[in-house]
């Protein structure tokens, strides 16, 4: 729900028409899940999945785990992405200049009453993502 609300609230200049209605966002997520199920079935040990919630709650552990998976050495800057001055050309340009935070977790719940019709599909999407990506093992 957090991701869906975040996408819905973002104005994209072009190419993301699905984001202007929750039905479109749900459809997009369903397609993403189907695509990832396909890739996971072909390459079960070759795709690294990271939970945003875990990253926000345990950034050092999550980042180190990713670096280990990629067989990359860690550097102090890896754990402080907000200090990078590389250009960011995505709608999250302002957000990436801030430290990783748990503040967005649960932010979609404020809109729960407005999304009642979508809650069953959102719950199913969450369940499928947890199963596919084993986010909470």
C-alpha positions in Angstrom: 0.0 0.0 0.0 2.9 2.4 0.8 4.4 1.9 -2.7 1.0 2.3 -4.4 0.2 5.5 -2.6 3.7 6.8 -3.3 3.4 6.1 -7.0 -0.2 7.5 -7.1 0.9 10.8 -5.5 3.8 11.3 -7.9 3.4 13.3 -11.0 5.3 11.7 -13.9 5.8 13.8 -16.9 5.3 10.9 -19.3 5.3 7.1 -19.6 3.6 6.1 -16.4 -0.1 6.4 -17.2 -0.8 3.4 -15.0 0.1 5.5 -11.9 -2.9 7.8 -12.1 -5.4 5.2 -10.9 -5.1 2.5 -8.2 -6.5 0.0 -10.7 -3.5 0.7 -12.9 -1.0 0.4 -10.1 -2.5 -2.9 -9.0 -2.4 -4.1 -12.6 1.3 -3.0 -12.8 2.2 -4.8 -9.6 0.4 -8.0 -10.8 2.5 -7.9 -14.0 5.6 -7.3 -12.0 4.9 -10.3 -9.8 4.2 -12.5 -12.8 7.5 -11.3 -14.5 9.5 -11.9 -11.3 7.9 -15.4 -10.9 9.1 -16.2 -14.4 12.7 -15.0 -13.8 12.9 -16.6 -10.3 11.9 -19.9 -11.9 14.6 -19.6 -14.5 17.3 -18.3 -12.3 16.4 -19.2 -8.7 19.8 -18.5 -7.2 20.8 -15.6 -9.4 18.4 -12.8 -8.4 19.0 -10.8 -5.2 15.8 -9.5 -3.7 15.8 -6.8 -1.0 13.0 -5.7 1.2 12.7 -1.9 1.5 11.3 -2.4 5.0 14.4 -4.4 6.0 16.7 -1.9 4.3 15.1 1.0 6.1 15.2 -0.8 9.5 18.6 -2.4 9.1 20.5 -0.4 6.4 24.0 -1.5 7.3 23.1 -5.2 7.4 21.0 -5.0 4.2 23.6 -3.1 2.2 26.4 -5.4 3.4 24.4 -8.4 2.4 23.9 -7.0 -1.1 27.6 -6.2 -1.4 28.5 -9.7 -0.2 26.1 -11.3 -2.8 27.7 -9.2 -5.6 31.1 -10.1 -4.2 32.0 -6.4 -3.9 34.1 -4.8 -1.2 32.4 -2.4 1.0 33.4 1.3 1.3 32.1 3.8 3.8 30.2 5.6 1.0 28.1 2.4 0.4 26.4 3.0 3.8 25.8 6.7 3.2 24.2 6.9 -0.2 22.7 10.3 0.6 26.2 11.8 0.5 26.8 10.9 -3.2 26.8 13.9 -5.6 26.1 11.8 -8.6 23.2 13.1 -10.7 19.8 11.5 -10.0 17.4 11.6 -12.9 14.3 10.0 -11.3 11.4 11.4 -9.4 13.1 10.4 -6.2 16.0 12.9 -6.7 15.2 14.8 -3.5 14.6 11.7 -1.5 17.9 10.0 -2.3 19.7 13.0 -0.8 18.3 12.1 2.6 19.5 9.3 4.9 17.6 6.0 4.6 14.6 6.2 6.9 11.7 4.2 8.3 9.4 7.2 7.9 7.7 5.9 4.7 6.9 2.6 6.2 3.2 2.5 6.9 2.6 5.9 5.3 -0.1 4.4 3.0 -2.2 3.4 6.0 -3.4 7.0 6.2 -5.4 6.4 3.0 -6.8 3.0 4.0 -10.4 4.3 4.2 -10.1 5.7 0.7 -8.7 2.4 -0.7 -11.2 -0.1 0.9 -12.2 -1.4 -2.5 -8.6 -2.2 -3.3 -7.5 -3.7 0.0 -8.2 -7.4 -0.9 -6.1 -7.1 -4.1 -3.3 -5.2 -2.2 -3.3 -7.9 0.5 -2.9 -10.6 -2.2 -0.1 -8.7 -3.8 1.7 -8.4 -0.5 1.2 -12.1 0.2 2.6 -13.0 -3.3 5.6 -10.8 -2.9 6.4 -12.2 0.5 6.1 -15.7 -1.0 8.1 -15.0 -4.1 10.9 -13.0 -2.6 10.9 -14.5 0.9 11.2 -11.0 2.3 10.5 -12.0 5.9 12.4 -15.2 6.5 
